[in-house]
Structure formats: structure tokens, C-alpha cells
Amino acid sequence: MLTFDEACHYLWREETTDWGKHDYVPNHIYITKGATLAGYVPRGTKDIIMYETPLKTWSVSRRKFRKLNRKEIRTYFENK
């Protein structure tokens, strides 16, 4: 289980990509370190899913994100 202090060593990105007519594509929160994807939070949940082996094939090209700050990250660790 990831702790809040450990979580702050990662970059948390909320995807804001507009998929146009493909509105069924969910925008999740992605947890990255460098160019690798370490985990994600499915849209509408507070479930943090971390990969045992980070994905190196993940790409941010043609997608839009906003970075979460420490206060926003903390909300995923409250009431657990």
C-alpha cells in the first residue's frame, strides 16, 4: 500500500483530454515517475492502483493533463 509520503515522490496528473465524439473514453489520474507509469486512479474513485512493474510504454503525447498538488493528493489518503 502506498503511503502519502511515498505518493508525493511521484507526479500525479489528472487527464483533461477532450476526446470529442468519443466521450466514452475515461480520463483517469495517472501516477508517474519520469517517463514511466507507476499507477493510476480510475475516474470517480479513490482507489489507487499501483503496478508491480511500472509501464515504460506509456506516452503523454496528444493528451492534456493538469498536475495535482499535495493537498489534492492527500484527499486520496483520507478516510481509508
C-alpha positions as CSV (number, residue, x, y, z in Angstrom):
1,M,0.0,0.0,0.0
2,L,1.3,3.4,-1.0
3,T,1.6,6.0,1.8
4,F,1.0,9.7,1.4
5,D,4.7,10.5,1.9
6,E,5.6,7.9,-0.8
7,A,2.9,9.3,-3.1
8,C,4.4,12.7,-3.0
9,H,7.6,11.4,-4.7
10,Y,5.5,10.7,-7.8
11,L,3.9,13.1,-10.3
12,W,0.1,12.9,-10.2
13,R,-1.5,14.0,-13.4
14,E,-5.3,14.4,-14.0
15,E,-6.1,13.8,-17.6
16,T,-8.2,16.6,-19.2
17,T,-8.1,15.5,-22.8
18,D,-11.2,16.2,-24.8
19,W,-12.0,13.1,-26.8
20,G,-14.7,14.8,-28.9
21,K,-17.3,12.4,-30.0
22,H,-15.5,9.5,-28.2
23,D,-16.9,10.6,-24.8
24,Y,-16.8,7.0,-23.6
25,V,-13.0,7.2,-23.1
26,P,-12.5,7.9,-19.4
27,N,-9.9,10.4,-18.2
28,H,-8.1,8.9,-15.1
29,I,-5.5,10.3,-12.8
30,Y,-2.1,8.9,-13.7
31,I,0.8,8.4,-11.2
32,T,4.2,8.7,-13.0
33,K,7.8,8.9,-12.3
34,G,9.9,10.2,-15.2
35,A,8.5,8.7,-18.3
36,T,7.1,5.6,-16.7
37,L,3.6,4.9,-15.5
38,A,3.7,3.6,-11.9
39,G,-0.1,3.5,-11.3
40,Y,-3.4,5.3,-11.7
41,V,-6.7,6.2,-10.0
42,P,-9.8,5.3,-12.0
43,R,-12.1,8.3,-12.7
44,G,-14.7,8.8,-10.0
45,T,-13.0,6.6,-7.4
46,K,-10.3,7.0,-4.7
47,D,-8.8,3.6,-5.5
48,I,-5.0,3.9,-6.0
49,I,-3.8,1.1,-8.3
50,M,0.0,0.7,-8.4
51,Y,1.7,-1.6,-10.9
52,E,4.2,-4.1,-9.6
53,T,6.3,-3.3,-12.7
54,P,5.9,0.3,-14.0
55,L,4.9,0.6,-17.6
56,K,7.5,2.1,-19.8
57,T,5.4,2.2,-23.0
58,W,3.1,4.8,-21.6
59,S,3.0,8.1,-23.5
60,V,1.6,11.6,-22.9
61,S,1.6,12.7,-26.5
62,R,-1.6,14.2,-27.8
63,R,-3.1,14.2,-24.3
64,K,-3.7,17.1,-21.9
65,F,-3.1,16.9,-18.2
66,R,-3.0,19.1,-15.1
67,K,-0.7,18.4,-12.2
68,L,-2.2,17.7,-8.7
69,N,-0.8,19.4,-5.7
70,R,0.0,17.9,-2.3
71,K,-3.4,19.0,-0.9
72,E,-5.3,17.3,-3.8
73,I,-3.1,14.1,-3.5
74,R,-3.9,14.0,0.3
75,T,-7.6,13.6,-0.5
76,Y,-6.9,10.1,-1.9
77,F,-5.5,9.0,1.5
78,E,-8.2,10.4,3.8
79,N,-10.9,8.2,5.2
80,K,-9.2,4.9,4.2
